[in-house]
């Protein structure tokens, strides 16, 4: 695995002549931020040896590397999910590769269902903590001591300092932003109303099928993390209507201007 990580990093370094500072993982319908990157270098996942590929609508499937808000960034325009059949090790490979490229901060975004009944579709939520209900952990198995300890601390999985910066950016741009707990489920089915009641009872504010594996691996390597959910729909049972992925993409499209404005200001400030 370490050999694969270093090989993929070397392949990317053949295309750029600078060190990146910030990594971005862009969720369903949120890849539009990558279009704002200046002088971009585009690398399709399929061009990297034994690298996974995106299979979900709304995930383009490439790295976009360049400058955004004055910072050197590498953005994943499309991520991988456990429900696609990838192992935890494989779906978190990009985070390991980005670490090899020099990132110190990782900004993760996702499309999430609102569990907190006070939320509304189109709002943003800063992730203050998470619940891992995927049923697996990307650090299971032999520890890669070269990258981090056997038992990494997760007390502050999401950087309090970066959350403060994000709150300031939202205020400066007159954007309402929530703060809450993200629950990660394995998918690909949406949750049942009973499962949503359970998640609400144990403290979840939003639910999705990503993010947590990447956060665990990032923290294992000492990378500072900021997580932002776009509430694209209300979770099962909260509203009397069926759930559909098209709603996720449509909501992300509707709020893309605010999303771009918020993310660019956060990157500028950190």
N, C-alpha and C positions, 0 to 999 in steps of 0.2 A: 504493500500500500504506500509506504514512504517513497519507494522508487517511482510509483505512478504519479504521486503528488509532485515530486521534483521534476519529472519529465514534462508534465503539463505546464508547470510554471516556466520551464525553459522554453517550451514551444511559444508561450505568450511573449516572453522576453525577447524572442527573435523579432517580434513585430513592433516593440516600443523601445525607447532609449531613455526612459525616466522611471522613477519609483513612484508607485501609486500610494496615496495616503488613506483614502477612504473607500470602503467597499459598499456597494448598494445591491440589495436583492429586491427586485420589483415583482410584486404579486399580480394576480389575475386582473387584467385590464389596466394595470398601473405602469406598464412598460413605457408609456409615453414620455416619462421623465428622461429616459435615455436619449430621446430625440433632441434634448436641450444641450447635450454634451458637445463642446466645441472641439474642432479638429479631431473627430472620432476615428479610432482604429476599431474596425469591426472584425470579430473572430467568431465564426459559427461554432457551436459546440461540436458539431459533426466533424470539424477540421482538427479536433484534438484527439489524441490516441486514447481509445477505451473510455471516452468521456460519455456520460449519460446525455440523452436528448429529451427535450420537452415534448410532451404529447397532448397537452391541454390547450384548448382554445383560449386566446388571450395571453399566451406565453410564446414570444417570438423564437427564442432559442439561440441566443448569442451573447457574447460579451461585447460591451461598448466601453472603450477606454479613451479617456481624454480629460478635458478640463471643464469643471462645472463650478460656478461661483468662486472662481479663483483657486480651486483645489484640484489636485490630480486624483481622478476617481476611476474605479473599475465597476461597471454596472452589469449585473446579470439581468438581461431583458428576457425574463422567463426563468422559473425555478423548477425543481423536481419535487415530487411528492411520494410519500410512502405507498399510497394507494396505486401508483403507477407500476408497482412491482419492484421498485428499487430497494436494495438493502439500505439500512441507515448509513452504513459506511459510504455507499455510493452516492446517496443523495446529499451528503454533507461534504463530499470531495471538493466542490468549488470553494468552500470556506477555507479548507486547508491550503488550497492552491493560492487563494488571495492572501493568506498569511505569508506564504513563501514570497509573494510579490511585494510585501512590505506594508500591508494595511495595518493600521492601529485602531481604527474605528470601523464598525459595521452598522449600517442603517438597513433594517429589514422592514419591508412593507407587505401587507397582505390584504386580501378582501375577506371580511369576516361577517358572520351573522350576529345580529344584536341579541344578546340574552337579557341584558338589562332593559326592562320595559320602558325606561326613561329615554333610551336612545332612539334615534331615527335614522333611516337610510340616508346616506350622503354625509354623515358626520364622521369625524376622525377621532380615534382613540389612541392615546399614548399607552403602551403596554407597561404597566408597573410591575407585573409579575405574571407567572404562567402556571397552568396545570397541565401536566403531561399525561393524557389518557390515550396516547397512541398505542401503548402496550409494549414499547421497545425503547432502547436508549442507544444513541450512536457511539457511546463509549464502552458498550458491552464488548467483552473479549479482551485480548491482550492490550495493555495500555501502550500507546506510542509515547514513551517517556521523553522523546526528543521534543515533543510539542507541549506536554503538560503533565500534571500529577495524576496518579491513579484515582484519587478522590477529590475532584475540584469542588471548591466552595461555590454554592449558587445563591448565597444570601442576597447578593446584589446582581442578579442576572442581567437586569436592565439598569444602565448607568443613571444614577440620580442626577449627576451633573448634566448629562445629555438631555434628560427629561426637562430640567430647568431651562436649558437653551431652547428646546422645542416649544415649551410653554411661552417663552418670550417671543419667539418667532410667530406663533399663532396670534398673540396679542398685538404685535406690531402690524400684522396683516388683517386684523379685525376678523379672525376666524375662531369660531367656537371649537374647542378641542376637549374631549373627554380624557379621563385617565382611569384605567381599570385592568382587570385580570383577564388574560386570554387563555382559553382552554383549547388544547390541540387534540383532535380526534383522528382516527386512522382514515376515515372515509372509505370508499368514495360515496357511500350513501349519506344523505343529509341525516341529521339526528332526528329521533322520534320526539314527539311532544313530551313524553315521559323523561327522556334523556335530558331535554332542555330544562325541565323542572328540577332535575337532579343537579345539573350544572349550576343553575341559579342558586340552589340551596347550599352548594359548597363554595360559592363565592365568585363564580365566573360572570364576567360582564359581556364577553364576546366569545365566539367559537369559530374555529376554522380547522384546516387540515394541513397546516404547514408551520413554518417559523421556529417552533420549539427545538427540533433537532439541530438546526443551524445555530441557534443561540447557545445550546449546550456545548457544541464543538468550538464555537468562537470563545466562550468563556474558558474552556479547557486550555486554550492557547493564550489567554490573557488579553483578548481583544475587547475593547469597550463596545457595548451594544446599545442601540436605540431601536425600539420596535414601534411601528405605527400601523394600526388597523384602519382600513376604510370600511365603515359599516355599510355594506352594500344591500343588505336585506335584514328583516327581522327573522329570528330563528323559528323553527317549527312550533306551532301551537300558540304563538303570541298573537299572530294575525290569522284570520280564517281564510288562508289561501295557500295553495301548494307552492313549493319552492322550485326554482328553475335557474340554471346557471346563466341563462341569458339576462336575467335580472341583475346578476353580479356584474356582468360586462357593461350593461346599460348604465348602471349607477356609477361605476368607475368612470365611464365616458362623461357623464353629467358633471362630475366634480373635478375633472382633470385640471382645469385652470387653477382652482384653489389648491389642488395637490401639488402642482408644479411650483406655484408661488411659495407654499409652505416649505417644501423640501429644499428649494434653492436657497431660501433664507436660513434654514437650519444649517445647511452645508457652509454657507458664508460665515456663520457665527461660530462654528466649532473649530 
